[in-house]
Amino acid sequence: MNSLCCAPSAVAAVLGRLRTPQFLPVHATLEDALAQAVARPPYLRAELPLGPSVTAPAAARRFVRDTCWYWRLDEADDPDDPMERAWVQDLVDRAVLVASELVTNAVVHTRGPLRLRLALRGERLHLAVADHSPRLLRLAADPDNPEAEGGRGLTVVEQLAVAWGVHHPPEGGKVIWCVLER
């Protein structure tokens, strides 16, 4: 990733007004640029193809947890702050649960190959599960019914995500996506 450092203040101001820093980070000093270079990149993406098996949700949970670890999403900026550590771990736990629910729905209701995609954009973690079935799922009619044998997956997603939805790509099938915030 490229960045600019030590630019004269007039140049940095013009670049800021042009919204250049979202594409080319501008840093006041070399130390700031180097510190940012070892921090998390502003955009990351990972994908896992899965088969329609009962082991797919467990594989999805491992993939999400491992990817979050690799992207250092489980690290607090201030490791001595127990509230920040809990808050950071909460994001990873929510991501694992949401991925498990989305993959379980895809396995149970579509019976075909699927893909789990994670993307980190700034402070937002995007999760999506793509399958080959155009059939839409619905929220559970009675999510409070303890006797129900399932049907709560999308309700869980709706409660944990800041946004979620369904996209029908031109090549067919559907993508159920959601966004989690740190």
N, C-alpha and C positions, 0 to 999 in steps of 0.2 A: 504494500500500500504506500502511496506517495503522500508526502505532506510538505508544507512550507513552513520554514521557521526564520525568525529574525528579519521579517519584512519591515520596511519603514512603516511607521504608524499610518501614514496617508494611504499607502498601498493596502495595508491590512484593512483599513476602514472601507475602501472601495470594494475589496473582495467580499467583505462582510455584507455590504448592501446588495451585492450581486448574488448572494446566497452560495457563493463558492465553497465556504467551509463545509457544507454538507457533502461535497464531492472531493474537495481537496482541503484537508484540515490545515488550519493556519495556527501556528504556535508562536508565542512571543519570544521564547528562548529555545536554544538547542536542548536544554535539559527537559523542558516541557515536551518537546517532540519525541525525545528518546523515551521518556516515561510513558507517553501514550502509545508508542510503538510496541511496548511489551504488554499493554493492556489488551482487553478483548477488542477485536475488530468490530466495526459498527454493523456488519452484516455477515452472517454465517448461514450455511445451509447443509443439511445432511438428509439422506433418504435411505430407507430400508424396504426392499421388496419382500413381501410375505406371501406365503401360500395360505389357502383356506383350511388351516388345521387348528386343532384345539391348543397347540403350543404357540400360536401366533401372538396372543395377548401377552404371554410371558416374555417372548422375544421382543415385543414392542416395549415393554417396561424396562428390560435390560438395555435396549438401544437408547431409550430416552435418558435413563440414568447415566449411562456411559457417555453419551453425547454431551449432556449437561456438565459432567465432570471434565470432559476434554475441553469444553468451551469455558471452563472455570466459572460456571454459573452458581456453583455451590460455595464459592468463596465470598466472604463478606469483605467490603472495603476496609472495615475496621474489625479485625478478628477478635478484639478484646470487648466488643460491644455485643452482649448476649441477645439483645433485641434484634440487632441487624443480622446476626447469625441465624436466628429463628426465622426471620423474614425471608432470607435468602433460601434456606432449606424448604420453606413453604412453597416457593416457586417450583422447585424441583419435584416436590411431592405432588403438587397439583398437576404438573405436566405428566408425570408418570400415571396418575389416576385417569386423567383425560385421555391420554393415548390408549390406555388399556380399555376404556369404555368404547372409544371410537373403533378400535380394531376388533373388539368383541362383537360389536354391532355388525361390522362388515363381514366377519366370519359367519355369524349366525344367519344373517339375512341375505347375503349375496352369493356365498359358496364359490367364489372365484378368486383369482389372484388379486392382490391389493398392494398398495404402496403407502408407507408412512413417511411423511416429510416434516422436518423441523427446520425452521428458519428463525434466526435471531436478528432482529432489526432494532438497533438501539436497546431500549429497555423492554421491548415486547418480544415474546416468544410465540411464534406462529406454529400451530400444529395442523396437519391435514392428512386425511386418509382418503385415498382414491381407490375406487373399485370400478368394475365393468358393468354394474347394474344401474339402470336409470331409476329404479324403484326408490321412492322417498320413504324415509322413516318418519314416524310421528312421536311427539312427546307422549309419555305414558298417560293414559286417561286418568288413572288414579295412582299417582306416585306415592301416596301415603298408605296404600294398602299393603300391610306386611305379609299378606298371603300370596301376593303376586310373585310369579316366577321370573322376574326380570322386568324389562320395560322402563328402567330408570336411567339408562345410559345417557340419553340426550338431556334429561333433566339435570343430571350431574354436570354435564358439560355446560349447560345454560347457567348453572349456579356458580361455577368456578371461573368461567371465562368472562372477559369484558365484552367480547363480541363472538358470534359464531354464525355459521350459515352453510348453505349448500350451493355449489357451483356445478353446472353441467357443461363440461368442456366440449368443443366441437367434435372431438373424436369419439364421443359417447361416454357413457357411465356417469359417475358423479364424484365430486370431491366434497367431503364434509370437513370444514375447517373451523378453527377457533383461535382466539388470541388471548394470551395470558400476559399480565403485566407484572413487572418486578415490584 
